Amino acid sequence: MTDTILCVDIGTTSLKAGLITADGEVVSFCSVPFEEPHDRFVACSWYDAFLKAAAELSYGCRNVTVTGISISGNGPTVVTDIGFTFRWNEDTSAVAGLIPDCARTSLFIPKILSIKKQFPDVWKKTKNFFSGPEYLIYVLTGNPVTILPEERFEKAYWNDEMLEACGIRNNLLPSFVKTGESCGFLNQNISLVSNLRFVQDCPVIAGGPDFVAALIGTGTLVSGRLCDRCGSSEGLNFCTDKILKGEGLRILPSIISGLWNASYLIPNSGELTEEQRLAEVERGIKSLKKAAAEAGVQFPDEMAVTGGQTNDELLLREKSERLGMKILRPAVYNSGFVGEGSDSASSSSSGVHFVHSELIGDACAAYGGASGIYDSLQSAAEHIVKLESYTGA
């Protein structure tokens, strides 16, 4: 019998799930699209997508046991307890004048106030606001929580001072739990309707925002590591022990205490031509290099990649040549399914690199946290994350 964590990442248009062992083997993977991804109540479909994913993952996995469920998702998205969804990329400029100085660092309060202003009927009915993936955790366990990756992220979320200044009752926002903590146990009725074998009192574990999970899943937890996370949007993320300042850079705490994440974002990457994307990446690397030099920080000569670019040989070669950097990507995973090109967990694709570092990060969070397999998140990542050099061959 193989023990696994059921890792779940909630995207904008689909839910991705994988069964991953403590050694980092991806036993099975599937992706379930949302039927109405742009519906205001799309979060209500996350549960059905979860059940479909569990059913797909069970095909050919009769000797697999799920010892925990780890959940991450896109953010900053706000979801109410009735599933009303205000997405991470929606415009909040209409409430900009309502946000006091003390709350301007929050990524979530503008969205909460947008719901209050634009959808007053929803506001009156709401008993809890969730910062994205926690809504599915709430459905699975009945426990309302907010995943705070690390204490310094509070400024990007909220605190009592911010809430009071904005006229938001603090009992609308669930209490914080850290990435890797258990948020409660899977409702027994849910485990009974799935073909997967769950342990009794199966913990549902805090993964967190998808970009944090992706950084964990690429091992970007050590000062000097650089990661390029690419999909419909793209972000260059540099882990450093100093706060960098530079044109176009956004600074957030690392999930590791004492470290920081300097990022250069390309929000519309998926809409650009390849040449435009590469030019933006070059600009981002130059900005990060300059900021690092000014802070006396050594900049790396290699970069990990994740997302849709992972198996794009031509794009990786172009990036390597234009940036003059070694490219690292997730290693080939020897499992029932490791590729992006199929929706079925029963498919097989030899020699394909697993592109979903968010799921690998969810596994690290679980095995380095609530499950107790490893003694820390860093230790879990060292054992689970496997990168290899892109050779351009």
Residue pairs with C-beta under 8 A, 6 or more apart in sequence:
1 63
1 64
1 65
2 21
2 27
2 63
2 64
2 65
3 21
3 22
3 64
3 65
3 67
4 19
4 20
4 21
4 27
4 64
4 65
4 66
4 67
5 19
5 20
5 21
5 66
5 67
5 68
5 69
5 70
5 205
5 362
5 363
5 366
5 367
5 371
6 17
6 18
6 19
6 54
6 57
6 66
6 68
6 69
6 70
6 196
7 17
7 18
7 19
7 20
7 69
7 70
7 207
7 359
7 360
7 362
7 363
7 366
8 15
8 16
8 17
8 50
8 53
8 69
8 70
8 71
8 72
8 133
8 136
8 207
8 359
8 362
9 15
9 16
9 17
9 71
9 72
9 73
9 207
9 210
9 213
9 356
9 358
9 359
9 362
10 46
10 71
10 72
10 73
10 74
10 132
10 133
10 136
10 210
11 73
11 74
11 210
12 37
12 74
12 87
12 88
12 89
12 232
13 33
13 34
13 37
14 31
14 32
14 33
14 34
14 37
14 49
15 31
15 32
15 34
15 46
15 49
15 50
15 53
16 29
16 30
16 31
16 32
16 53
16 356
16 358
16 359
17 29
17 30
17 31
17 32
17 50
17 53
17 54
17 56
17 57
17 359
18 26
18 27
18 28
18 29
18 30
18 57
18 356
18 359
18 363
19 26
19 27
19 28
19 29
19 57
19 61
19 64
19 66
20 26
20 27
20 359
20 360
20 362
20 363
20 384
21 27
22 367
22 371
22 373
22 374
22 383
22 384
23 383
23 384
24 333
24 360
24 363
24 383
24 384
24 385
24 386
25 333
25 334
25 335
26 333
26 335
26 337
26 338
26 354
26 359
27 61
27 64
27 335
27 336
28 57
28 59
28 60
28 61
28 64
28 335
28 336
28 337
28 345
29 57
29 335
29 337
29 338
29 345
29 354
29 356
29 359
30 53
30 56
30 57
30 337
30 343
30 344
30 345
31 343
32 49
32 52
32 53
32 56
32 343
33 49
33 343
34 42
34 45
34 46
34 49
35 45
36 42
36 45
39 45
39 85
40 84
40 85
41 82
41 83
41 84
41 85
42 83
42 85
43 79
43 83
43 84
43 85
43 135
43 136
44 83
46 135
46 136
46 139
47 136
47 139
47 140
50 136
50 140
51 190
51 193
51 194
54 194
54 195
54 196
55 194
55 195
56 343
56 344
56 345
56 346
57 196
57 345
58 194
58 195
58 196
59 344
59 345
59 346
60 336
60 345
60 346
61 196
61 336
61 345
64 196
64 197
65 197
65 198
65 199
66 196
66 197
66 198
66 199
66 202
67 199
67 202
67 371
68 182
68 202
68 203
68 204
68 205
68 366
68 370
68 371
69 140
69 186
69 202
69 203
69 204
69 205
70 204
70 205
70 206
70 207
70 362
70 363
70 365
70 366
71 133
71 136
71 137
71 204
71 205
71 206
71 207
71 362
72 133
72 207
72 208
72 209
72 210
72 212
72 213
72 358
72 361
72 362
72 365
73 132
73 133
73 136
73 207
73 209
73 210
74 87
74 88
74 132
74 133
74 209
74 210
75 88
75 107
75 131
75 132
75 133
75 209
75 210
75 211
76 88
76 107
76 108
76 111
76 131
76 132
76 156
76 209
77 85
77 86
77 87
77 88
77 111
77 131
77 132
78 85
78 86
78 108
78 111
78 112
78 115
78 129
78 130
78 131
78 132
79 85
79 86
79 129
79 130
79 132
79 134
79 135
80 115
80 122
80 125
80 126
80 128
80 129
80 130
81 126
81 127
81 128
81 129
81 130
81 135
81 138
81 144
82 122
82 125
82 126
83 135
84 115
84 119
84 122
84 126
86 111
86 114
86 115
88 132
89 267
90 111
90 114
92 110
92 111
92 113
92 114
94 114
94 117
94 118
95 110
95 113
95 114
95 117
96 110
98 113
98 117
98 166
99 106
99 109
99 110
99 113
99 166
100 165
100 166
102 161
102 162
102 165
103 109
103 158
103 162
103 165
103 166
105 155
105 156
106 155
106 156
106 157
106 158
106 162
107 156
107 157
108 129
108 131
108 156
108 157
108 158
109 158
109 162
109 163
109 166
109 168
112 129
112 166
112 168
113 166
113 168
115 122
115 123
115 126
116 123
116 168
126 172
127 172
128 138
128 144
128 172
128 173
128 174
129 172
129 173
130 138
130 144
130 146
130 174
131 146
131 147
131 157
131 209
132 209
133 147
133 207
133 208
133 209
134 144
134 145
134 146
134 147
134 174
134 183
137 143
137 145
137 183
137 184
137 204
137 206
138 144
138 145
140 184
140 186
140 187
140 190
140 204
141 183
141 184
141 185
141 186
141 187
141 204
142 184
142 187
143 183
143 184
144 174
145 174
145 175
145 176
145 177
145 183
145 184
145 206
146 157
146 173
146 174
146 175
146 176
146 177
147 176
147 177
147 178
147 179
147 206
147 207
147 208
147 209
148 154
148 157
148 176
148 177
148 178
149 178
149 179
149 208
149 209
149 212
149 253
149 255
150 178
150 179
150 253
150 254
150 255
150 256
150 257
151 257
152 253
153 252
153 253
154 176
156 252
157 176
158 168
158 173
160 170
163 169
163 170
163 173
164 170
177 183
177 206
178 206
178 369
179 206
179 207
179 208
179 212
179 216
179 255
179 365
179 369
179 377
180 205
180 206
180 365
180 366
180 368
180 369
180 370
180 377
181 205
181 206
181 369
181 370
182 203
182 204
182 205
182 206
182 369
182 370
183 203
183 204
183 205
183 206
184 203
184 204
185 201
185 202
185 203
185 204
186 198
186 202
186 203
186 204
191 198
191 202
203 370
203 371
205 362
205 365
205 366
205 369
205 370
205 371
206 365
206 369
207 213
207 358
207 361
207 362
207 365
207 366
208 255
208 365
210 358
211 229
211 235
211 237
212 255
212 361
213 357
213 358
213 359
213 361
213 362
213 365
214 227
214 229
214 306
214 307
214 357
214 358
214 361
215 221
215 227
215 229
215 237
215 239
215 254
215 255
215 261
215 361
216 255
216 360
216 361
216 364
216 365
216 377
216 381
216 385
217 306
217 356
217 357
217 358
217 359
217 360
217 361
217 362
217 363
217 364
217 381
217 385
218 225
218 227
218 229
218 304
218 306
218 330
218 357
218 360
218 361
218 385
218 387
219 225
219 304
219 381
219 382
219 385
219 387
220 226
220 227
220 237
220 239
220 261
220 304
221 239
221 254
221 255
221 256
221 259
221 377
221 378
221 381
222 239
222 256
222 259
222 378
223 239
223 240
223 241
223 259
224 239
224 240
224 297
224 298
224 300
225 238
225 239
225 300
225 304
226 236
226 237
226 238
226 239
226 288
226 299
226 300
226 302
226 303
226 304
227 236
227 237
227 239
227 303
227 304
227 305
227 306
228 234
228 235
228 236
228 237
228 281
228 303
228 304
228 305
228 306
228 309
228 319
229 235
229 237
229 305
229 306
229 307
229 357
230 269
230 305
230 306
230 307
230 308
230 309
231 269
231 270
231 307
231 308
232 269
232 270
233 265
233 266
233 267
233 268
233 269
233 270
234 265
234 266
234 269
234 277
234 280
234 281
234 307
235 263
235 264
235 265
235 266
236 263
236 264
236 281
236 284
236 285
236 288
236 303
237 261
237 262
237 263
238 244
238 261
238 262
238 263
238 288
238 292
238 299
239 254
239 256
239 259
239 260
239 261
240 259
240 260
240 261
240 262
240 292
240 295
240 297
241 258
241 259
241 260
241 297
242 260
242 295
242 296
242 297
243 251
243 260
243 262
243 295
244 251
244 260
244 262
244 288
244 291
244 292
244 294
244 295
244 297
245 251
245 291
245 294
245 295
246 262
246 287
246 288
246 290
246 291
246 294
247 287
248 264
248 265
248 283
248 284
248 287
249 262
249 263
249 264
249 287
249 288
249 291
250 262
250 263
250 264
250 265
251 260
251 261
251 262
251 263
252 260
252 261
252 263
253 259
253 260
253 261
254 260
254 261
255 377
256 377
256 378
262 288
262 291
264 283
264 284
264 285
264 287
264 288
266 272
266 277
266 280
266 281
266 284
269 277
269 280
272 280
274 315
274 318
278 318
278 319
278 322
281 319
281 322
281 323
282 322
282 323
285 323
285 325
288 299
289 299
292 298
292 299
293 299
300 325
301 324
301 325
301 326
302 325
302 326
302 327
302 328
302 389
303 319
303 323
303 325
303 326
303 327
303 328
304 327
304 328
304 329
304 387
305 316
305 319
305 327
305 328
305 329
305 390
306 329
306 330
306 355
306 356
306 357
307 355
307 357
308 340
308 355
309 315
309 316
309 319
310 329
310 330
310 353
310 354
310 355
311 339
311 340
311 352
311 353
311 355
313 392
316 327
316 329
316 390
316 392
317 390
317 392
319 325
319 327
320 326
320 327
320 390
320 392
326 389
326 390
327 389
327 390
328 387
328 388
328 389
328 390
329 353
329 387
329 388
329 390
330 353
330 354
330 355
330 357
330 360
330 385
330 386
330 387
330 388
331 353
331 386
331 387
331 388
332 338
332 350
332 351
332 352
332 353
332 354
332 388
333 353
333 354
333 386
336 345
336 346
336 347
336 348
337 344
337 345
337 346
337 347
337 348
337 349
338 349
338 352
338 353
338 354
339 347
339 349
339 352
339 354
340 352
340 355
341 349
341 352
342 349
354 360
360 384
360 385
363 380
363 384
364 377
364 380
364 381
364 384
364 385
365 377
365 380
367 373
367 374
367 380
367 383
367 384
368 374
368 375
368 376
368 377
368 378
368 379
368 380
368 381
369 377
369 380
373 380
374 380
374 383
